[in-house]
Amino acid sequence: MTNDWGLKKEYLHSTRQNLWNDDYFEFLVKRVWKIDKPVKIIDFGCGYGYLAQMLMTLIPDGSSYKGIDISETLIDEANEIFKDCNKEISFEVEDMNTYEPESEYDLVICQAVLRHLSKPLDILKKMISAAKKGGLVVCIEPSRPMENAGIYIESDKYNPFENDGFLRKKWMDEIEAGGRDYQIGMKIPVYMEQLGLSNVGVRINDFVDFVGIEGTSEIDSFLNNHSVDMKYKNSKAFVAARCHVISFGTK
Ligand SMILES: C[S@@+](CC[C@H](N)C(=O)[O-])C[C@H]1O[C@@H](n2cnc3c(N)ncnc32)[C@H](O)[C@@H]1O
């Protein structure tokens, strides 16, 4: 599969329709991270600006947001989506590997980015260096074994263990071939603490994708988005808890 996310933008859009409960994200922003004053935000690997769409409605007026991403296609799309937005928001094409941030942000965030990188720890260090003293660093990343365990399909044929051997090999090969870490979500809080962040906390995204028998197009996207075999297409119900891990700490 290509690493150019500009070529996978339909997949990106489709998965983002079923990723968060809005009330849970609001709970994080207002109650857990307690963002009640204007903040300056940077989003590493922002894609087409999905997190910006969620954040900008929740953070206090006077806040600003900058998204960086290596994909020109996604940054163009983000600029198009926000072209009439009257908030202070900008998107830039940048490669995180060479990007040199200044420590000036109150909130440094990424979602589903470190999982795809060969040196996630280097990028986490860079994210921390972009935060002001007292600033918050947030990483939202999957843990593939948890995600896999969160799938249930109502069918006589369904065997939740059928791909275990294949997945174990795939995940180990990914690590050995260059560091893509299938457990990154669960490791980040440990790294955050080791890198000197304080008040490190961890939450789990509570969204569960549930599709009953009705709605064929939803079933197609469920199968695609959760990499479920098409042989289950005619099953009676589909449930998947992605269990993305939300780790955060203060610089
Ligand atoms: C799974 S997508 C997530 C996008 C976005 N955070 C979201 O949740 O919708 C991963 C993103 O990381 C970006 N990315 C990967 N490597 C990068 C790099 N070296 N520098 C900047 N962005 C990168 C990709 O272009 C892609 O947009």
The ligand as an SDF file (V2000), in Angstrom:
LIG
                    3D

 27 29  0  0  0  0  0  0  0  0999 V2000
   -3.4340    8.5330    8.5230 C   0  0  0  0  0  0  0  0  0  0  0  0
   -3.0840   10.1200    7.9390 S   0  0  0  0  0  0  0  0  0  0  0  0
   -3.7760   11.1080    9.2490 C   0  0  0  0  0  0  0  0  0  0  0  0
   -4.1300   12.5050    8.8300 C   0  0  0  0  0  0  0  0  0  0  0  0
   -4.8120   13.3610    9.8940 C   0  0  0  0  0  0  0  0  0  0  0  0
   -4.0000   13.5120   11.0760 N   0  0  0  0  0  0  0  0  0  0  0  0
   -6.1610   12.7880   10.2500 C   0  0  0  0  0  0  0  0  0  0  0  0
   -6.3040   12.2230   11.3320 O   0  0  0  0  0  0  0  0  0  0  0  0
   -7.0620   12.8680    9.4080 O   0  0  0  0  0  0  0  0  0  0  0  0
   -1.3400   10.3240    8.1910 C   0  0  0  0  0  0  0  0  0  0  0  0
   -0.8310   11.6650    7.7130 C   0  0  0  0  0  0  0  0  0  0  0  0
    0.5620   11.8320    8.0170 O   0  0  0  0  0  0  0  0  0  0  0  0
    1.1660   12.5150    6.9410 C   0  0  0  0  0  0  0  0  0  0  0  0
    2.6190   12.2670    6.9420 N   0  0  0  0  0  0  0  0  0  0  0  0
    3.2360   11.0790    6.8130 C   0  0  0  0  0  0  0  0  0  0  0  0
    4.5880   11.2480    6.8210 N   0  0  0  0  0  0  0  0  0  0  0  0
    4.8040   12.5840    6.9740 C   0  0  0  0  0  0  0  0  0  0  0  0
    5.9730   13.3910    7.0610 C   0  0  0  0  0  0  0  0  0  0  0  0
    7.1990   12.8600    6.9880 N   0  0  0  0  0  0  0  0  0  0  0  0
    5.8180   14.7210    7.2140 N   0  0  0  0  0  0  0  0  0  0  0  0
    4.5780   15.2810    7.2890 C   0  0  0  0  0  0  0  0  0  0  0  0
    3.4270   14.5650    7.2010 N   0  0  0  0  0  0  0  0  0  0  0  0
    3.5420   13.2290    7.0500 C   0  0  0  0  0  0  0  0  0  0  0  0
    0.4730   11.9370    5.7230 C   0  0  0  0  0  0  0  0  0  0  0  0
    0.6330   12.7190    4.5500 O   0  0  0  0  0  0  0  0  0  0  0  0
   -0.9610   11.8410    6.2030 C   0  0  0  0  0  0  0  0  0  0  0  0
   -1.7060   12.9900    5.9160 O   0  0  0  0  0  0  0  0  0  0  0  0
  1  2  1  0
  2  3  1  0
  2 10  1  0
  3  4  1  0
  4  5  1  0
  5  6  1  0
  5  7  1  0
  7  8  2  0
  7  9  1  0
 10 11  1  0
 11 12  1  0
 11 26  1  0
 12 13  1  0
 13 14  1  0
 13 24  1  0
 14 15  1  0
 14 23  1  0
 15 16  2  0
 16 17  1  0
 17 18  1  0
 17 23  2  0
 18 19  1  0
 18 20  2  0
 20 21  1  0
 21 22  2  0
 22 23  1  0
 24 25  1  0
 24 26  1  0
 26 27  1  0
M  CHG  2   2   1   9  -1
M  END
$$$$
